[in-house]
Amino acid sequence: MNTSKTFHRLVPDGDTHERDVCTTCGFVNYQNPRIVVGSVVRHEGKVLLCRRAIEPRRGFWTVPAGYLELNESPEDGARREAREEALAQLKLGELLAVYSVPHLSQVQLIWRAELIDPEAGGTLFGVGEESLEVKLFDWDNLPVDEIAFPTVHWMLGHEREVMAKGYSGPFGNGG
């Protein structure tokens, strides 16, 4: 039995976009944006950043964030990313921002968050598998020239705006 599929780009009936469609069975291979979840994590007036151990932008600083997994809520994903990258437990606050990054087919959901004090004897944060270094920075001493992505600059700027003026989010990038 031949189970191979041959796909062609065409607009399926009832659709408005060109898609990969199997010429044998009519299966439509939808490809949708990736959801990135993360948080701007604060502790005692400082912000937590992670130096990336993976590409893209290895060696540059970012907030704990990454792709949402299947069957995972966005909030659970943001908490998981903080555990994976910074060995940190978070208390999520308000949704800070929703960023649209069409050239990467991404939508980013970013929360405000605070570190939760660990159980007795535990550490507040540490270096996870995807990080080279994890550090709390004073807002006036952020490594601005070593930030990994434009969206991280936006996140940090929006968080500073909330801290200065009170909450008015969620913010966006006007996309």
Stockholm file with secondary structure:
# STOCKHOLM 1.0

chainA/1-175         MNTSKTFHRLVPDGDTHERDVCTTCGFVNYQNPRIVVGSVVRHEGKVLLCRRAIEPRRGFWTVPAGYLELNESPEDGARREAREEALAQLKLGELLAVYSVPHLSQVQLIWRAELIDPEAGGTLFGVGEESLEVKLFDWDNLPVDEIAFPTVHWMLGHEREVMAKGYSGPFGNGG
#=GR chainA/1-175 SS CCCCCCEEEECCTTCSSCEEEETTTCCEECCCCEEEEEEEEEETTEEEEEEESSSSSTTSEECSEEECCTTCCHHHHHHHHHHHHHCCCEEEEEEEEEEEEGGGTEEEEEEEEEECCCSTTCCSCCCCTTEEEEEEEEGGGCCGGGBSCHHHHHHHHHHHHHHHHCCCCCBCCCC
#=GC SS_cons         CCCCCCEEEECCTTCSSCEEEETTTCCEECCCCEEEEEEEEEETTEEEEEEESSSSSTTSEECSEEECCTTCCHHHHHHHHHHHHHCCCEEEEEEEEEEEEGGGTEEEEEEEEEECCCSTTCCSCCCCTTEEEEEEEEGGGCCGGGBSCHHHHHHHHHHHHHHHHCCCCCBCCCC
//
